[in-house]
């Protein structure tokens, strides 16, 4: 029985089956959706356009 338990652990002693179970129970993309909802897409696009224009202006000098 001890050999069976060892086969489920990594060299660092992590129980892979338990980690997989915890990961599936916690839900997916928890952080991705949290931060995406706080982002103002239009503001980011505007800032990117301004930065690109400034970069092009500086490159021309």
C-alpha positions as CSV (number, residue, x, y, z in Angstrom):
1,X,0.0,0.0,0.0
2,X,2.9,2.3,0.7
3,X,4.2,1.9,-2.9
4,X,0.8,2.9,-4.3
5,X,0.8,6.1,-2.3
6,X,4.4,6.9,-3.4
7,X,3.5,6.6,-7.1
8,X,1.0,9.4,-6.7
9,X,3.6,11.9,-5.4
10,X,6.2,13.9,-7.2
11,X,9.9,13.9,-6.2
12,X,9.2,17.0,-4.0
13,X,6.5,15.0,-2.1
14,X,3.5,16.7,-3.7
15,X,0.4,14.6,-4.0
16,X,-0.5,15.2,-7.6
17,X,-4.0,13.7,-7.4
18,X,-4.9,16.0,-4.4
19,X,-3.6,19.1,-6.3
20,X,-5.6,18.2,-9.4
21,X,-8.7,17.8,-7.2
22,X,-8.1,21.2,-5.5
23,X,-7.6,22.9,-8.8
24,X,-10.8,21.5,-10.3
25,X,-12.8,22.5,-7.2
26,X,-11.5,26.0,-7.2
27,X,-12.8,27.0,-10.6
28,X,-11.0,28.1,-13.7
29,X,-9.9,31.5,-14.8
30,X,-10.6,33.0,-11.5
31,X,-8.0,35.7,-11.8
32,X,-8.3,36.3,-15.5
33,X,-11.9,37.4,-15.3
34,X,-11.4,39.4,-12.1
35,X,-8.7,41.7,-13.6
36,X,-10.4,41.8,-17.0
37,X,-13.5,43.3,-15.5
38,X,-11.5,46.1,-14.0
39,X,-9.9,47.1,-17.3
40,X,-11.3,50.0,-19.4
41,X,-10.5,48.8,-22.9
42,X,-11.2,52.1,-24.6
43,X,-8.8,53.9,-22.2
44,X,-6.1,51.4,-22.9
45,X,-6.5,51.6,-26.6
46,X,-6.4,55.4,-26.4
47,X,-3.2,55.3,-24.3
48,X,-1.6,52.9,-26.8
49,X,-2.5,55.1,-29.7
50,X,-1.0,58.1,-28.0
51,X,2.2,56.2,-27.1
52,X,2.5,55.0,-30.7
53,X,2.0,58.5,-32.1
54,X,4.6,59.9,-29.7
55,X,7.0,57.1,-30.6
56,X,6.6,57.8,-34.3
57,X,7.1,61.5,-33.8
58,X,10.3,61.0,-31.8
59,X,11.6,58.5,-34.4
60,X,11.1,61.2,-37.1
61,X,13.3,63.7,-35.4
